[in-house]
Amino acid sequence: MKEDMLLVDYDPFACDSRILIMQNGVRSSIDACSDIPELSKALISYAQQYNLYNMKIHAPVNFFYELKRITEKEELNQYSENKITMEIC
């Protein structure tokens, strides 16, 4: 997969979820709190930090839609020319 993106492996039963940062053919990973509001804030922060606004989320459907809803709401409170796009995988 050569596309630049954040790939989130959300685990609702763990304290942390894994975020893969795929950029310029290099892959690195970080852990973030699995609490949906905290994860949402982390994703916005990483999107801005790495300039990666395309995200693929590996999660159960109900968690995906809750994460997407909260992230979109949080983004409204911040100015950014770029908007995060999320899709489930």
Summary of the structure (lengths in Angstrom):
residues: 89
radius of gyration: 12.0
end to end distance: 13.4
largest distance: 34.1
contacts: 240
relative contact order: 0.22
helix: 35%
strand: 34%
